[in-house]
Every structure is written in structure tokens, then in C-alpha cells.
Amino acid sequence: MKITDVRPLVLGAAWRNLTFVVVRTDDGIEGVGEVRMINHTSALLGYLDEAVPTHVIGSDPFAFEALARRMIRDDYARAGQIAMSALAVIDMACWDIVGKALGKPVYQLLGGPIRDRIPTYANGWYTVERTPSDIRDAARAALAKGYRAVKLDPFGIAWQELPHSELRRAIGLVEAAREGVGQDGEVFVEMHGRFTPAQAI
């Protein structure tokens, strides 16, 4: 089996574009992968335009490690976020192809289930004004939909160090989310890797 075509599809979504990649084989099997590149979608598409004919077309989706080595090692520059995101989206699509070819769900190929239920949390539920009352109400609405946990980024566009006034504001938003979910719900805080280790702690 060989990869014959790779087709990216960009779908606009709240806050970011979602990039899907459809990988087709000579057997007619298609696999789909998904990646998001906030503010870098065009760079990802540009990388795929160059990398796909050079490294991906003609590759065996069952031999993904060899393909990954070519994509990482055989390019001149060190693989960064864009190249690694392209690698990830092709990897997902190859796993999808392998699962379809073998007639097995990918989770079985990865070692099988270890549980039959998983907890979920609401993300992106707070498309409201960043005020404590709006965050509290949005958290309550998420729980009303059946979620037992919510995740939010209370920091806005902060980077590296957080001024004390912004820290107090962020704490207020987290407290509002806690009030919204109550003591039995969970609140996860997203920092997007933007802070220094000392500030994150």
C-alpha cells in the first residue's frame, strides 16, 4: 500500500482554524488527521506543499516511523512546531488508514481499552465577557449540559510574567468558575505554556 494523495482542508472555527488532512492510498483507503495551528495555518499549508511530494507521496502508511524519520532527518533545518504539526496530522491519518485496512479501531491497535468510560470537561464554554459574573453563569450552563468539569484560560494575552493586577483578575475569574461549578465540580486552568516556571508556580 502506498500513499498517493494528501489533501488539506481548512475549516474556520471559533478562535482558530482547524486543518484536516485527508491521506489517500492506492488501495482507495482514506485516512483523516486534524491539527490546529493558531495564526500559523498558512505556514502549515506551505510546509505540506513542499514536504508531501518530497517525503509523503509513495510512502507506506504502515511504515510511518520511516516516513517520520525522513520528514525530520532529511530536511536541512531542525523540525520546529510547524513541521512537527504536519508530522502529527499525517501520523493520525496513517493510523486511520491502518485501522481501516485491518478492520480494527485504532484504540485496539494502540493496546486496547483500559476503561469503558472517560470523564470529559467543557472547553471553549466561556465565549462571554471576561467578567466574574459571566464566567460563573457560563460555568453553570456547562454543568447544566452534563459536564462535571470546566477548563478556562483566565490570563488573556499575558506572557512570561503576570502583573499583580492581572493575577488578581485571573484569580477572580477562577473563583467565579469555581462558584459556577460548585464544590463537586472541577476547574482546570490553561496557561498555554506562556509563563516562566516561577510565574506558573
N, CA, C and O of each residue as an XYZ file, in Angstrom:
804
protein
N       0.849     -1.186      0.000
C       0.000      0.000      0.000
C       0.888      1.240      0.000
O       1.868      1.320      0.740
N       0.527      2.207     -0.844
C       1.299      3.441     -0.946
C       0.374      4.655     -0.850
O      -0.781      4.613     -1.273
N       0.903      5.720     -0.292
C       0.164      6.979     -0.236
C       0.248      7.644     -1.607
O       1.334      7.809     -2.163
N      -0.906      8.021     -2.143
C      -0.950      8.628     -3.476
C      -1.379     10.092     -3.468
O      -1.123     10.816     -4.429
N      -2.032     10.534     -2.387
C      -2.531     11.909     -2.380
C      -2.700     12.382     -0.941
O      -3.062     11.606     -0.056
N      -2.437     13.650     -0.723
C      -2.661     14.290      0.574
C      -3.394     15.595      0.302
O      -2.901     16.455     -0.427
N      -4.575     15.734      0.893
C      -5.398     16.907      0.628
C      -5.746     17.615      1.935
O      -6.494     17.066      2.744
N      -5.220     18.823      2.162
C      -5.601     19.573      3.365
C      -6.933     20.294      3.167
O      -7.249     20.765      2.074
N      -7.696     20.367      4.244
C      -8.970     21.085      4.258
C      -8.978     21.976      5.491
O      -8.813     21.488      6.609
N      -9.168     23.271      5.300
C      -9.161     24.211      6.419
C     -10.596     24.647      6.703
O     -11.303     25.133      5.820
N     -11.004     24.463      7.946
C     -12.338     24.867      8.376
C     -12.207     25.940      9.439
O     -11.481     25.762     10.417
N     -12.895     27.038      9.257
C     -12.879     28.093     10.257
C     -13.708     27.688     11.465
O     -14.792     27.125     11.320
N     -13.202     27.974     12.644
C     -13.914     27.691     13.888
C     -13.660     28.854     14.839
O     -12.800     29.698     14.587
N     -14.410     28.889     15.924
C     -14.210     29.955     16.907
C     -12.766     29.932     17.384
O     -12.247     28.876     17.746
N     -12.121     31.078     17.388
C     -10.767     31.295     17.892
C      -9.663     30.802     16.969
O      -8.534     31.280     17.083
N      -9.935     29.863     16.055
C      -8.835     29.289     15.288
C      -9.392     28.547     14.079
O     -10.585     28.255     14.002
N      -8.507     28.250     13.143
C      -8.845     27.352     12.054
C      -8.524     25.928     12.471
O      -7.579     25.689     13.223
N      -9.305     24.999     11.986
C      -8.988     23.581     12.135
C      -8.514     23.091     10.776
O      -9.175     23.328      9.765
N      -7.386     22.415     10.744
C      -6.860     21.885      9.497
C      -6.987     20.375      9.520
O      -6.393     19.701     10.361
N      -7.763     19.856      8.592
C      -7.891     18.417      8.413
C      -7.046     18.032      7.211
O      -6.932     18.800      6.255
N      -6.463     16.861      7.257
C      -5.701     16.352      6.128
C      -6.257     14.980      5.776
O      -6.341     14.092      6.625
N      -6.634     14.821      4.515
C      -7.125     13.540      4.020
C      -5.986     12.902      3.233
O      -5.515     13.459      2.241
N      -5.550     11.733      3.681
C      -4.472     10.990      3.024
C      -5.108      9.805      2.296
O      -5.843      9.022      2.898
N      -4.821      9.680      1.001
C      -5.420      8.616      0.183
C      -4.330      7.642     -0.254
O      -3.191      8.030     -0.514
N      -4.711      6.370     -0.326
C      -3.757      5.341     -0.756
C      -4.159      4.770     -2.115
O      -5.259      5.011     -2.612
N      -3.233      4.005     -2.700
C      -3.519      3.362     -3.978
C      -4.567      2.261     -3.842
O      -5.108      1.805     -4.849
N      -4.860      1.828     -2.630
C      -5.932      0.860     -2.395
C      -7.294      1.542     -2.248
O      -8.311      0.868     -2.083
N      -7.315      2.871     -2.306
C      -8.565      3.605     -2.180
C      -8.972      3.909     -0.752
O     -10.038      4.479     -0.520
N      -8.142      3.536      0.206
C      -8.447      3.825      1.609
C      -8.007      5.245      1.923
O      -6.915      5.669      1.543
N      -8.864      5.970      2.615
C      -8.541      7.326      3.046
C      -8.455      7.383      4.560
O      -9.245      6.760      5.271
N      -7.479      8.144      5.038
C      -7.347      8.405      6.462
C      -7.404      9.897      6.698
O      -7.006     10.689      5.844
N      -7.902     10.276      7.861
C      -8.065     11.692      8.184
C      -7.300     12.017      9.458
O      -7.361     11.275     10.438
N      -6.578     13.136      9.433
C      -5.915     13.673     10.616
C      -6.364     15.107     10.822
O      -6.901     15.733      9.909
N      -6.142     15.626     12.024
C      -6.557     17.003     12.330
C      -5.492     17.669     13.174
O      -4.883     17.045     14.044
N      -5.275     18.953     12.903
C      -4.305     19.733     13.665
C      -4.784     21.179     13.694
O      -5.518     21.617     12.809
N      -4.370     21.903     14.702
C      -4.666     23.332     14.726
C      -3.358     24.083     14.873
O      -2.479     23.703     15.646
N      -3.257     25.138     14.127
C      -2.071     25.990     14.151
C      -2.551     27.419     14.300
O      -2.742     28.117     13.304
N      -2.744     27.859     15.521
C      -3.267     29.202     15.741
C      -2.320     30.219     15.114
O      -1.148     30.300     15.482
N      -2.835     30.986     14.175
C      -2.093     32.031     13.459
C      -0.953     31.499     12.594
O      -0.114     32.279     12.143
N      -0.905     30.188     12.353
C       0.148     29.622     11.513
C      -0.412     28.663     10.457
O       0.333     27.845      9.917
N      -1.695     28.751     10.160
C      -2.299     27.821      9.211
C      -1.626     27.911      7.848
O      -1.339     26.883      7.234
N      -1.372     29.113      7.369
C      -0.747     29.269      6.047
C       0.654     28.676      6.025
O       1.069     28.093      5.023
N       1.385     28.822      7.126
C       2.729     28.238      7.203
C       2.654     26.716      7.156
O       3.469     26.072      6.495
N       1.681     26.143      7.852
C       1.499     24.689      7.828
C       1.176     24.216      6.417
O       1.743     23.230      5.946
N       0.270     24.913      5.742
C      -0.090     24.535      4.377
C       1.109     24.665      3.443
O       1.305     23.826      2.562
N       1.911     25.710      3.630
C       3.121     25.872      2.825
C       4.104     24.740      3.047
O       4.697     24.231      2.096
N       4.280     24.341      4.311
C       5.175     23.224      4.608
C       4.657     21.944      3.955
O       5.429     21.197      3.354
N       3.354     21.690      4.071
C       2.792     20.483      3.459
C       2.980     20.495      1.948
O       3.255     19.452      1.355
N       2.835     21.668      1.307
C       3.039     21.764     -0.145
C       4.420     21.266     -0.550
O       4.580     20.635     -1.595
N       5.417     21.554      0.286
C       6.784     21.132     -0.038
C       7.092     19.726      0.465
O       7.749     18.953     -0.232
N       6.628     19.387      1.663
C       7.002     18.111      2.281
C       6.264     16.923      1.680
O       6.831     15.835      1.575
N       5.012     17.112      1.286
C       4.222     15.976      0.797
C       4.851     15.334     -0.435
O       5.064     14.121     -0.424
N       5.162     16.086     -1.508
C       5.766     15.419     -2.662
C       7.163     14.871     -2.374
O       7.571     13.869     -2.960
N       7.884     15.516     -1.486
C       9.253     15.092     -1.183
C       9.295     13.854     -0.299
O      10.094     12.948     -0.537
N       8.439     13.808      0.723
C       8.542     12.753      1.732
C       7.352     11.810      1.814
O       7.529     10.639      2.148
N       6.148     12.281      1.519
C       4.951     11.506      1.860
C       4.439     10.662      0.699
O       4.156      9.477      0.878
N       4.316     11.250     -0.484
C       3.790     10.506     -1.629
C       4.693      9.300     -1.905
O       5.917      9.420     -1.964
N       4.062      8.142     -2.070
C       4.796      6.900     -2.309
C       5.163      6.150     -1.046
O       5.672      5.032     -1.120
N       4.916      6.742      0.109
C       5.244      6.090      1.381
C       4.192      5.057      1.751
O       3.036      5.139      1.335
N       4.619      4.093      2.535
C       3.732      3.061      3.068
C       3.151      3.570      4.385
O       3.914      3.840      5.312
N       1.831      3.711      4.500
C       1.261      4.212      5.754
C       1.480      3.265      6.929
O       1.368      3.681      8.082
N       1.790      2.001      6.657
C       2.103      1.050      7.726
C       3.521      1.257      8.258
O       3.849      0.787      9.348
N       4.358      1.954      7.500
C       5.753      2.196      7.904
C       5.921      3.660      8.269
O       6.785      4.352      7.729
N       5.092      4.123      9.185
C       5.093      5.548      9.481
C       6.381      6.010     10.140
O       6.804      7.144      9.913
N       7.017      5.177     10.943
C       8.260      5.609     11.599
C       9.326      5.963     10.568
O      10.076      6.921     10.756
N       9.398      5.203      9.489
C      10.360      5.524      8.424
C       9.998      6.855      7.767
O      10.876      7.666      7.470
N       8.706      7.076      7.542
C       8.257      8.346      6.977
C       8.582      9.497      7.924
O       9.045     10.550      7.486
N       8.346      9.304      9.200
C       8.634     10.354     10.186
C      10.119     10.689     10.201
O      10.494     11.860     10.278
N      10.952      9.681     10.131
C      12.403      9.944     10.106
C      12.792     10.765      8.890
O      13.608     11.681      8.985
N      12.205     10.432      7.742
C      12.522     11.210      6.541
C      12.069     12.657      6.704
O      12.799     13.582      6.346
N      10.881     12.852      7.238
C      10.358     14.217      7.379
C      11.187     15.031      8.362
O      11.329     16.243      8.197
N      11.731     14.383      9.376
C      12.518     15.100     10.385
C      13.988     15.179      9.986
O      14.581     16.258     10.005
N      14.570     14.053      9.630
C      16.010     13.984      9.405
C      16.437     14.507      8.040
O      17.501     15.115      7.915
N      15.624     14.279      7.022
C      16.065     14.585      5.666
C      15.825     16.031      5.239
O      16.217     16.421      4.139
N      15.194     16.818      6.084
C      15.118     18.249      5.819
C      16.342     18.898      6.442
O      16.883     18.402      7.430
N      16.772     19.994      5.867
C      18.017     20.621      6.315
C      17.898     21.195      7.720
O      18.777     20.986      8.557
N      16.817     21.914      7.978
C      16.669     22.593      9.269
C      16.047     21.663     10.309
O      15.384     20.683      9.972
N      16.273     21.988     11.558
C      15.665     21.232     12.644
C      14.147     21.393     12.586
O      13.641     22.485     12.326
N      13.433     20.310     12.827
C      11.971     20.351     12.796
C      11.455     21.188     13.955
O      11.807     20.950     15.110
N      10.621     22.168     13.640
C      10.008     23.007     14.669
C       8.523     22.719     14.768
O       8.051     21.660     14.353
N       7.795     23.672     15.323
C       6.369     23.489     15.581
C       5.587     23.184     14.308
O       4.701     22.329     14.319
N       5.896     23.860     13.228
C       5.125     23.674     12.005
C       5.393     22.300     11.403
O       4.457     21.589     11.039
N       6.662     21.922     11.296
C       6.989     20.605     10.750
C       6.452     19.488     11.636
O       5.952     18.485     11.128
N       6.548     19.649     12.951
C       6.062     18.604     13.856
C       4.536     18.514     13.826
O       3.980     17.429     13.998
N       3.859     19.629     13.611
C       2.398     19.591     13.478
C       2.001     18.880     12.188
O       1.035     18.117     12.166
N       2.747     19.131     11.114
C       2.491     18.424      9.860
C       2.731     16.929     10.037
O       1.953     16.104      9.556
N       3.798     16.592     10.721
C       4.095     15.186     11.001
C       2.955     14.550     11.794
O       2.551     13.424     11.506
N       2.438     15.264     12.786
C       1.363     14.733     13.626
C       0.088     14.489     12.827
O      -0.576     13.470     13.011
N      -0.255     15.422     11.939
C      -1.504     15.272     11.197
C      -1.400     14.122     10.193
O      -2.381     13.417      9.956
N      -0.228     13.930      9.608
C      -0.017     12.791      8.707
C      -0.029     11.489      9.509
O      -0.582     10.487      9.056
N       0.575     11.502     10.693
C       0.591     10.333     11.578
C      -0.834      9.882     11.903
O      -1.152      8.697     11.801
N      -1.687     10.830     12.295
C      -3.086     10.481     12.614
C      -3.776      9.844     11.414
O      -4.477      8.841     11.546
N      -3.569     10.438     10.244
C      -4.211      9.916      9.044
C      -3.698      8.518      8.715
O      -4.470      7.663      8.281
N      -2.405      8.278      8.916
C      -1.851      6.940      8.661
C      -2.439      5.910      9.623
O      -2.766      4.796      9.215
N      -2.574      6.276     10.900
C      -3.214      5.360     11.859
C      -4.647      5.052     11.421
O      -5.100      3.912     11.529
N      -5.351      6.056     10.931
C      -6.717      5.856     10.447
C      -6.721      4.870      9.281
O      -7.573      3.983      9.216
N      -5.772      5.024      8.366
C      -5.657      4.112      7.224
C      -5.366      2.692      7.699
O      -6.010      1.743      7.252
N      -4.414      2.545      8.589
C      -4.043      1.215      9.091
C      -5.244      0.547      9.764
O      -5.515     -0.631      9.531
N      -5.956      1.300     10.595
C      -7.138      0.740     11.248
C      -8.179      0.283     10.246
O      -8.755     -0.795     10.396
N      -8.428      1.093      9.219
C      -9.410      0.719      8.198
C      -8.935     -0.496      7.405
O      -9.729     -1.386      7.098
N      -7.651     -0.538      7.073
C      -7.118     -1.662      6.299
C      -7.213     -2.974      7.074
O      -7.467     -4.026      6.488
N      -7.011     -2.911      8.375
C      -7.056     -4.115      9.211
C      -8.446     -4.399      9.771
O      -8.673     -5.442     10.385
N      -9.371     -3.471      9.557
C     -10.717     -3.659     10.088
C     -10.782     -3.561     11.599
O     -11.622     -4.200     12.233
N      -9.893     -2.759     12.179
C      -9.823     -2.605     13.635
C      -9.865     -1.125     13.999
O      -9.318     -0.292     13.277
N     -10.513     -0.793     15.117
C     -10.419      0.589     15.586
C      -9.004      0.882     16.071
O      -8.329      0.002     16.604
N      -8.564      2.104     15.885
C      -7.190      2.473     16.232
C      -6.895      2.220     17.704
O      -5.772      1.845     18.044
N      -7.871      2.416     18.585
C      -7.585      2.192     20.007
C      -7.161      0.753     20.269
O      -6.384      0.504     21.191
N      -7.656     -0.207     19.475
C      -7.205     -1.589     19.647
C      -5.766     -1.760     19.164
O      -5.001     -2.528     19.747
N      -5.399     -1.051     18.107
C      -4.029     -1.130     17.603
C      -3.039     -0.512     18.579
O      -1.859     -0.862     18.580
N      -3.519      0.406     19.409
C      -2.656      1.090     20.375
C      -2.630      0.396     21.735
O      -2.110      0.949     22.704
N      -3.181     -0.797     21.809
C      -3.101     -1.546     23.064
C      -4.429     -1.861     23.708
O      -4.462     -2.531     24.740
N      -5.520     -1.404     23.138
C      -6.833     -1.736     23.665
C      -7.282     -0.822     24.782
O      -6.507     -0.012     25.292
N      -8.547     -0.959     25.160
C      -9.099     -0.073     26.189
C      -8.619     -0.452     27.585
O      -8.341     -1.617     27.867
N      -8.529      0.536     28.436
C      -8.259      0.266     29.848
C      -9.450      0.684     30.705
O      -9.461      0.453     31.914
N     -10.434      1.288     30.088
C     -11.682      1.649     30.773
C     -12.769      1.753     29.718
O     -12.477      1.887     28.530
N     -14.014      1.692     30.148
C     -15.105      1.793     29.179
C     -15.802      3.149     29.221
O     -16.723      3.406     28.446
N     -15.357      4.012     30.131
C     -15.886      5.371     30.211
C     -14.731      6.308     30.538
O     -13.798      5.933     31.248
N     -14.799      7.521     30.016
C     -13.790      8.519     30.365
C     -14.487      9.817     30.746
O     -15.516     10.170     30.169
N     -13.931     10.518     31.710
C     -14.523     11.810     32.062
C     -14.191     12.846     30.987
O     -13.157     12.760     30.325
N     -15.066     13.804     30.829
C     -14.828     14.897     29.891
C     -14.960     16.222     30.629
O     -15.507     16.291     31.730
N     -14.453     17.254     30.004
C     -14.625     18.590     30.567
C     -15.049     19.537     29.450
O     -14.803     19.285     28.270
N     -15.678     20.611     29.842
C     -16.111     21.620     28.878
C     -14.949     22.568     28.606
O     -14.345     23.102     29.535
N     -14.643     22.772     27.339
C     -13.610     23.709     26.923
C     -14.227     24.624     25.868
O     -15.003     24.171     25.026
N     -13.890     25.887     25.912
C     -14.482     26.823     24.969
C     -15.911     27.195     25.332
O     -16.646     27.741     24.509
N     -16.294     26.906     26.541
C     -17.661     27.155     27.024
C     -17.876     28.601     27.435
O     -19.013     29.027     27.637
N     -16.799     29.358     27.560
C     -16.914     30.702     28.127
C     -16.719     31.787     27.071
O     -15.939     32.719     27.268
N     -17.422     31.663     25.963
C     -17.361     32.708     24.937
C     -18.273     33.854     25.366
O     -19.259     34.182     24.705
N     -17.906     34.442     26.487
C     -18.675     35.522     27.109
C     -17.692     36.624     27.484
O     -16.484     36.472     27.301
N     -18.204     37.723     28.004
C     -17.321     38.757     28.541
C     -16.505     38.156     29.678
O     -16.996     37.307     30.421
N     -15.278     38.590     29.807
C     -14.396     38.028     30.840
C     -14.626     38.753     32.169
O     -13.727     39.378     32.731
N     -15.861     38.641     32.640
C     -16.197     39.190     33.948
C     -16.539     38.031     34.866
O     -16.995     36.991     34.390
N     -16.334     38.175     36.160
C     -16.653     37.073     37.074
C     -18.097     36.588     36.954
O     -18.341     35.381     36.967
N     -19.045     37.495     36.838
C     -20.446     37.053     36.782
C     -20.735     36.272     35.502
O     -21.460     35.277     35.537
N     -20.175     36.712     34.370
C     -20.398     35.982     33.121
C     -19.706     34.622     33.140
O     -20.265     33.638     32.656
N     -18.504     34.559     33.692
C     -17.794     33.281     33.798
C     -18.568     32.328     34.706
O     -18.724     31.152     34.380
N     -19.048     32.827     35.834
C     -19.827     31.993     36.761
C     -21.061     31.421     36.062
O     -21.337     30.225     36.153
N     -21.799     32.285     35.363
C     -23.021     31.842     34.693
C     -22.712     30.843     33.577
O     -23.446     29.873     33.391
N     -21.634     31.078     32.839
C     -21.258     30.157     31.760
C     -20.838     28.805     32.326
O     -21.144     27.770     31.735
N     -20.142     28.798     33.461
C     -19.761     27.533     34.101
C     -21.004     26.770     34.543
O     -21.075     25.551     34.385
N     -21.967     27.471     35.088
C     -23.230     26.816     35.482
C     -23.926     26.213     34.265
O     -24.454     25.103     34.328
N     -23.922     26.952     33.164
C     -24.556     26.452     31.942
C     -23.848     25.200     31.429
O     -24.501     24.285     30.928
N     -22.518     25.150     31.548
C     -21.776     23.957     31.124
C     -22.186     22.757     31.970
O     -22.382     21.662     31.442
N     -22.317     22.958     33.277
C     -22.742     21.860     34.144
C     -24.172     21.430     33.832
O     -24.503     20.249     33.941
N     -25.013     22.373     33.450
C     -26.393     22.036     33.097
C     -26.445     21.136     31.863
O     -27.424     20.418     31.659
N     -25.393     21.172     31.036
C     -25.318     20.307     29.855
C     -24.766     18.924     30.192
O     -24.682     18.061     29.319
N     -24.390     18.709     31.452
C     -23.923     17.387     31.858
C     -22.446     17.291     32.160
O     -21.989     16.243     32.617
N     -21.678     18.344     31.923
C     -20.259     18.316     32.258
C     -20.079     18.403     33.769
O     -20.888     19.010     34.471
N     -19.010     17.791     34.253
C     -18.674     17.875     35.673
C     -17.410     18.694     35.891
O     -16.977     18.887     37.027
N     -16.817     19.178     34.794
C     -15.581     19.961     34.893
C     -15.544     20.977     33.757
O     -16.118     20.763     32.689
N     -14.852     22.093     34.015
C     -14.665     23.128     33.001
C     -13.191     23.531     32.979
O     -12.491     23.432     33.987
N     -12.737     23.985     31.815
C     -11.364     24.487     31.695
C     -11.428     25.897     31.139
O     -12.212     26.183     30.234
N     -10.596     26.779     31.685
C     -10.560     28.138     31.170
C      -9.148     28.699     31.232
O      -8.301     28.245     32.001
N      -8.931     29.702     30.395
C      -7.697     30.480     30.410
C      -8.066     31.857     30.937
O      -8.625     32.666     30.197
N      -7.765     32.142     32.206
C      -8.148     33.426     32.782
C      -7.118     34.530     32.566
O      -7.265     35.628     33.102
N      -6.064     34.245     31.774
C      -4.918     35.151     31.712
C      -4.904     36.086     30.515
O      -4.029     36.947     30.430
N      -5.836     35.948     29.592
C      -5.827     36.822     28.424
C      -4.576     36.605     27.591
O      -4.223     35.469     27.271
N      -3.906     37.698     27.240
C      -2.727     37.588     26.367
C      -1.423     37.692     27.153
O      -0.379     37.995     26.576
N      -1.468     37.449     28.440
C      -0.263     37.569     29.279
C       0.860     36.685     28.748
O       0.619     35.637     28.150
N       2.099     37.136     28.982
C       3.276     36.405     28.503
C       4.387     36.496     29.540
O       4.690     37.585     30.027
N       4.981     35.392     29.874
C       6.129     35.277     30.777
C       5.802     35.689     32.213
O       5.711     34.835     33.095
N       5.628     36.970     32.449
C       5.341     37.471     33.801
C       3.952     38.095     33.814
O       3.528     38.712     32.837
N       3.258     37.933     34.912
C       1.901     38.447     35.038
C       1.892     39.580     36.054
O       2.234     39.363     37.217
N       1.506     40.790     35.636
C       1.424     41.881     36.613
C       0.448     41.514     37.737
O      -0.503     40.761     37.528
N       0.699     42.053     38.918
C      -0.109     41.702     40.083
C      -1.595     41.983     39.849
O      -2.447     41.208     40.285
N      -1.908     43.079     39.168
C      -3.317     43.408     38.907
C      -3.970     42.348     38.018
O      -5.127     41.983     38.225
N      -3.216     41.855     37.021
C      -3.745     40.806     36.146
C      -3.871     39.482     36.893
O      -4.803     38.716     36.649
N      -2.939     39.212     37.799
C      -3.023     37.997     38.606
C      -4.292     38.022     39.462
O      -5.002     37.021     39.551
N      -4.574     39.161     40.086
C      -5.797     39.279     40.898
C      -7.040     39.076     40.027
O      -7.998     38.420     40.437
N      -7.010     39.646     38.827
C      -8.152     39.481     37.910
C      -8.322     38.010     37.535
O      -9.442     37.499     37.526
N      -7.220     37.327     37.225
C      -7.281     35.909     36.862
C      -7.818     35.074     38.023
O      -8.643     34.182     37.826
N      -7.347     35.368     39.226
C      -7.831     34.642     40.404
C      -9.337     34.845     40.558
O     -10.060     33.906     40.891
N      -9.808     36.062     40.318
C     -11.241     36.337     40.397
C     -12.048     35.525     39.394
O     -13.149     35.069     39.703
N     -11.502     35.342     38.192
C     -12.202     34.552     37.176
C     -12.228     33.075     37.546
O     -13.235     32.399     37.337
N     -11.120     32.571     38.098
C     -11.092     31.172     38.540
C     -12.068     30.969     39.701
O     -12.785     29.970     39.742
N     -12.096     31.910     40.635
C     -13.047     31.814     41.748
C     -14.488     31.823     41.233
O     -15.342     31.112     41.763
N     -14.756     32.622     40.206
C     -16.102     32.662     39.630
C     -16.455     31.329     38.975
O     -17.581     30.848     39.102
N     -15.487     30.733     38.273
C     -15.726     29.412     37.679
C     -15.991     28.386     38.775
O     -16.878     27.544     38.637
N     -15.222     28.452     39.867
C     -15.436     27.543     40.996
C     -16.840     27.722     41.566
O     -17.523     26.742     41.865
N     -17.262     28.959     41.714
C     -18.612     29.218     42.220
C     -19.651     28.625     41.267
O     -20.673     28.094     41.701
N     -19.379     28.722     39.974
C     -20.323     28.203     38.985
C     -20.462     26.698     39.007
O     -21.563     26.176     38.832
N     -19.355     25.985     39.222
C     -19.423     24.514     39.209
C     -19.681     23.938     40.593
O     -20.014     22.760     40.718
N     -19.532     24.750     41.631
C     -19.737     24.252     42.987
C     -18.550     23.432     43.464
O     -17.558     23.278     42.751
N     -18.660     22.913     44.663
C     -17.540     22.177     45.256
C     -17.364     20.777     44.667
O     -16.294     20.186     44.806
N     -18.389     20.241     44.017
C     -18.270     18.903     43.433
C     -17.765     18.927     41.997
O     -17.344     17.897     41.472
N     -17.803     20.092     41.357
C     -17.277     20.204     40.004
C     -15.777     20.462     40.028
O     -15.202     20.736     41.081
N     -15.152     20.373     38.864
C     -13.713     20.619     38.763
C     -13.460     21.816     37.854
O     -14.202     22.065     36.904
N     -12.396     22.549     38.169
C     -11.970     23.687     37.358
C     -10.522     23.443     36.950
O      -9.652     23.275     37.805
N     -10.267     23.422     35.653
C      -8.914     23.292     35.131
C      -8.476     24.650     34.600
O      -9.264     25.367     33.983
N      -7.226     24.995     34.841
C      -6.692     26.281     34.407
C      -5.668     26.037     33.303
O      -4.714     25.282     33.490
N      -5.868     26.675     32.161
C      -4.989     26.549     30.993
C      -4.043     27.737     30.935
O      -4.477     28.887     31.013
N      -2.746     27.461     30.798
C      -1.758     28.538     30.699
C      -1.078     28.575     29.336
O      -0.342     29.519     29.046
N      -1.304     27.580     28.503
C      -0.756     27.537     27.145
C       0.770     27.624     27.110
O       1.334     28.029     26.094
N       1.439     27.259     28.181
C       2.896     27.284     28.198
C       3.491     28.667     28.058
O       4.626     28.800     27.600
N       2.755     29.705     28.442
C       3.210     31.074     28.190
C       4.025     31.674     29.328
O       4.644     32.721     29.140
N       4.046     31.053     30.492
C       4.680     31.689     31.642
C       6.037     31.079     31.967
O       6.323     29.935     31.611
N       6.857     31.853     32.643
C       8.108     31.313     33.161
C       7.756     30.266     34.209
O       6.657     30.306     34.763
N       8.660     29.329     34.495
C       8.355     28.329     35.529
C       7.978     28.959     36.867
O       7.038     28.508     37.521
N       8.704     29.998     37.278
C       8.406     30.637     38.563
C       7.020     31.268     38.552
O       6.284     31.153     39.532
N       6.653     31.936     37.455
C       5.338     32.569     37.376
C       4.236     31.520     37.331
O       3.177     31.709     37.929
N       4.472     30.420     36.631
C       3.461     29.371     36.531
C       3.156     28.761     37.891
O       2.007     28.446     38.198
N       4.190     28.597     38.697
C       4.003     28.021     40.038
C       3.294     29.010     40.923
O       3.040     28.721     42.092
